[in-house]
Amino acid sequence: MKTTGNTVFISGGSAGIGLAIAKKLDAAGNKIIINGRSEERLQNALKQLDNAVALQGDLSLETDRIRIAEQLKQDYPEVNVIINNAGAAFTYLLSETLNAHEKAAIEMNTNYLSVIHFTELLLPHLIQKTEAAVVNVSSIAVFGSHKLLPTYGATKAALHSYTVALRNTYEEEKNLQIYEVYPPLVNTEFSAEIGGANGIPPQEVADELFLALKNNQYDVPVGDTKQFFK
């Protein structure tokens, strides 16, 4: 996969891993389109990027997914890479809540069902490109759950299963590549409640993804997750 001259859409691109990826790809000469729910955070992120625009919206909402997909195709028809990075996670103990199913439903919608739908909306566009990619950001949680994130891991395992199926479906389409990134604990606001300060910097995730794109390495383990790929 080429690493320059792309037009890249990044969900959850206003902070954390998404912003780190945006910075890395921006510096390499790609046009970046970041998405997030907060317009203020998007505007702050744009100040850190040279060649980027922002599309505000909540991809967990069907109406926003459809609107943003249409806007990408109409206003940025050159888009050839989508990075599904936005996520949701609730920190709690199963022994101390009576609404785990409600939290799980939100996580599953954001981390799995929304990704399937948004990708589905853009696949006909991407498949027409000379070179295109879908990048799904899953987690080390694919390989085991954490008691403080009791329902989050299942959503990432589901995303992993979908990503493998998507890759297998389009394996004959050499112009469309399907990547999966597996971050471990990363030092971001998103992971603060589970000790994110002890995690790796988000830039490390961005660096690993960049190398993977360059080398056509479709599974992208990062940090501690590499132990599962030996």
N, C-alpha and C positions, 0 to 999 in steps of 0.2 A: 504494500500500500504506500502510495506517495505520502510524504509527511509535510509537504508544502503545496500551496496553491489550492487547497481545499476550502470549501465553505462548510463550517461545522456548527451544528446546533447542539447546545449542552443544556439539558434540564438541570435545575439545581445549580446553576452556574454562577450564582452571586456570592458564594462563600465556600469554604472548606475544600473538599476534593474537586468539586466542579470548577471553582475559581482557579485552583492550581492547574488543572488541565487546560483551562482557557488561557492562562498566562503562558504555559508551555507551547501550546499550538499557535498562539498569537505571535510569540517571539520567533517562531519558525516560518512565519510568512503565510499563515492561513487567515481567512476571514472568519470571525467568531460571532455567533449569535447565542447570547446567554438568555436563559429563562429562569424565572423565579416568581414567587408570589408577592414579594415586597418590592414596590417600585423604588423605594428609598435605597434598599440594599443593592438593587440592580444598578442604580445610578452611581453609587459608591464604587461598585465593581468596575464599571466602565471607565472610571478615572484611572484604573490600574492597567488598562488595556489600550493598545494603539489602534487596532483595526477591528472594532467590535460594535455591535448594536444589541439592544435588549428587547425582548418580547415578554411583557408581564403576563402572568396567567398561572392558574393552578391546574396542573395536568391531572390531578386526581378527580377533576370535574369533567364529565363528558363534553359539555358545551365548550369549555376552554380547550380541550384537546382538539376538537373539530375546528375551532376558530384558528388556533395556532398552526395546525397542519395546513389549513387552507392559506393562511397568511404566508407561510414559508414557501408554498408552491407558487403563489402569485407574486409576492414581493421579492423573494430570494430564490428564484428557480434554479440557481446554480448550486444550492445546498446538496451535498453528496455524502455527508457524514452526520449521523445522529448519535449522540451519546446520552443514553438513558441513565441519568445519575441521581435524579431527585428521589428521595426516600423518606420514609416515616418509621419511627420506632418509639415504643413506649417502655419506660423503665419501671418495673414493678415486680413484686413477688406474687406468685399464684396463690399463696396462702393468705394474702392480705387484700385481695380484691374479689369483687363479685361480678365484675364486668369485663373479664378477660376476653370474652367473645366479641364485645364491642371494640375493644382495642385491636384485637386481631383482625377484625373486619376492615378497619381503617388502614392498618399496615398492609393487608393483602391487596386492598384496592390500589393503594399508592405504589407499592413495590412490585406488583405482579400484574394485576388486571389492567391497570392504566398503561403499563409498558406494552402489553400485548396490543391494546387498541391503538395507541399512538403509533407504534411501529407499523401496524397493519394499514393505517391511514397513509403512511409515507412510502411503503414498500413499492407500490406501482411507479412512483416517481423515482426512487433510488435505482430500481432495476434498469431504468433507461440510461443511466449514467455510464460513462466509460469505465469509471472506477468509483466504487461507493462502499460504505461500511455502516454497520450497526454495531454500536458498542454498548453492552449492558454491564453496568457496575453492580456486581453482586457483593459477596462478603466472605470472609473466613467462616462466618456463621453457616455457610452451606454445609460445612463439615462437622458441625456440632453446636448445640444450643448453649446459651448462657442463662443462668437462673434469673438474672436481672432483666433479661430480654427474652422472656419465655415463649413469645409467639413470633418474634421477629425472624428468627432463624428459618422457620418453616416457609416464610414468604420468600426468602432469598434462595432456599432450596428449590422452590417452585420456579423462580426466575431462572435458575440454573438449568432446570429440566427443559423449560421453554427455549432457552438459548441453544441448547444442544439440538433440539428438534428443528429449530429455525436454521441452524448451520447445516444440518443434514439435508433439509429440504432444498436448500439453495447451493449445495456443494458442486453442482454442475455449472452454476452461473459464476464464472470466474471473475466477473466484474463486481460481484457483491460479496463482501467478506463480513463474517459475523464474529465479533470478539466478546470475550467476557473477562472482566477485571475482578480480582478477588482481594480487596484490601483487608488487612488485619485491623487491629485497633489503630486509629489514626487520631492525631491531636487536632481535633476540630470542636467547634461548639456543639455539633451534632452528638458527639460521643462524650461530652463533658461529664455526664452523670455516671458513666461507667468507667471513669478513670482515664479519659482520653488524653489527659496531660502526660501520661506515660506512654502514649502511642507514638508512631512514626510521624514525621511531618507530611502533610498532604502532597508536598512537592515530590516526595519519593514515589507516590502512586502515579503522578503525572509523568515522571521520568520513565518508569517502567512501561507505561502505556505507549509512550512515544517510541521506545525501542521496539516494542511488540509490533506496532504499526509498520515500522521500518522493515522488520524482519518477517512480516506475515505470520506472526506467532499468535494464534487465535485465543489460546488460554493465557491469561496474564496474572500469574500469582505474584503477590507482593509481600515482602518481609516474611513474617512467620508462616504465611500461607504456602510458601515454597516447599515446606516439609511434606505437603500432601501431593506433590508432583515429582517426587524423586523416582 
